[in-house]
Amino acid sequence: MKRFRSSAAFWATGFAVAALVLALHSTINGKAASAPDATPVLVNSCLITADVNRLADFYSRVLGIEPRRAGPDYVEFRTSRGVLAIFAATAQEKYIPGSARPDQNHSLVLEFEVGDVDKEYARLQGLVRTWVKKPATQPWGTRSFYFRDPDGNLVDFFTTVQARQTPQ
């Protein structure tokens, strides 16, 4: 029974954090969150960081847009297709202890579609400190480059250079 109670508490805390993120997201957007339909839709990726201001400044310069802030612990960058959110590790720890460790992401790639990969690569030379892959055209029809943000998250800027061919 003790194990069940701790699992229930864990899930209840998880739901509380999800509600908080949705509430912050809808507060920033000035509208109430709507009930999801039957198919999940990814609308938000949230980076947990030890330094919200540092990461917000970096992405503001990389993306060329100002973040919307909801206090010192949460900012978001709205793009035409989705939202990149940044949330303080200290705040995350209060809601779901032990659930996230900043600066340790090695399994997710943030991908941003851009108009001209080579121009963006040149523009970011003075800003990005860790380059992973120089611009290259991939066999699947995209041109892209990869770099790491100040927390070590992998970022891909890409553009489609030819129509993808689907297997017959």
N, C-alpha and C positions, 0 to 999 in steps of 0.2 A: 504494500500500500504506500509505503514511503517513497518508493521509486516512482509510482504513478503520480503522486502529488508533485514531485520535483519535475517530472515531465510535463505535467499540466501547467505548472508555474512557468516553465520554459516557453511553452507554446503561447501561453497568455501574454507573456512579455513580448514575444515575437509579434503577436498581433497588435500589441500596443505600439510598438515601433513602426509597424506598417501603417497604422492609423495616423501616427505622428507625421510620417513622411508625406502621406496623402494630404493631411491637413495643412502642412507647411506648403506643399506644392499648390493646393487650391487657394490658400491664403495669398500666396505670391501672384497667382494668376487672377485673383479677384473673382473667383467663381466657385461654386460648390462642386465637390467631386461627384461624378455620376457613378451609378452602379455599373459594374462591368457586365459585358454580354457573356455569352457562353464560351467564347474563344479568348484566351488571354492575349493581351496586347502589351508588348514591351514599350513603355513610354519614358522610362527614366533609368539611367545608370547612375549610381551614387558611389563616389570614392570616399573612403574613410581616411582621414588624414590627421596628423598631429599638428598641422599648421594650415588652417583654413585660408588665412590671408595670403600666405605664400603661394599656395596652389591656385587660389582665385586670381591672383595677379598674373601668374604664369598663363593660365588658360584665357584670361582676358586679352593678353597680348598675342597669344597663339591664334585664338579664334577671331580676334578683332571685334569682340562684343563685350559689353559690360554685364556682369552678373546681377541677378536680382537677389537681394539679401533678405533673409528673415532672421535677423539677430546675428550674433557673433559666431554661432555654431553651424549655420547652414546658408549656402548660396547655390544658385543654379544658373546655368547657361542654357537658354532656350534657342534651339536651332529650328530650321524648317521641318525637321523630321523627328526630333526628340529632345530630351533634356539631359544634360550632364549636371549632376548635383554633386556638391562637396559638403561633407558633414564631419564635424569634429569628433575625433576618437574619444575624447573625454565624455562627450554627450552620448555617444554610442555605448560606451562602457556603462553608463548609468542605466540605460534601457535594456541592454542585453549583455551582461557581463561576460567577458571572454569570447564574444562572437566575432570580433574583427581585430586585426593587427595592422596598423598603418605601415606603409613602406615595405610591404612584403607580398605584393601581388606579382605572381609570375605565371598566371594562367589566363589572363583576360587581355584582349586587345581592344582599345578604343579606336574605332574607325570613323574617319571623317571624309566625306566626299568633297573634293575641291574642284575648282574650275581648271587650274593649271598647276600640275604637280611641280614642274621645274621652277616656276615663279615662286611658289610657296616655299620650296626648298631653299631658294636663294634668300627669300625674305626672313626665314627663321635662323639663318646662320649665326647671327649675334645673340640669339635668345636660347637656343637649345644647346645643352652641354653634352648630352650623351646621344650620339647617333648610332643607330643599329643597322640600317641598310640605306644606302644611297638610292636615288631614283632609278627604277628599273621597270621595264615593261614585262608583265607576267604573261605566261602562255594562255591564261584564261581571259585575257582582254582588258586588264587594268594596268595602269602605270601608278606606282606607289613608292613611298619611302617611309621608313620607320625610325622613331626616336623614343626616348624615355622622358617622362615629365620629372619634376624635382623629387617626387616620391618613388620613382622607379617604375611607374606604370607604362606599359608599352602603348604607343600611339602610332596609328597608321593614317597618313594622308594619301588618298587615292583618287583617280579619275578613270572613267571608262574610255578606252581608246579604240575599241572595236566591239561590235556586237558579240556577245557570248554565243557559242554554238552549243546547242543541246545535243546529247548523244541520241542516235537513232534507235 
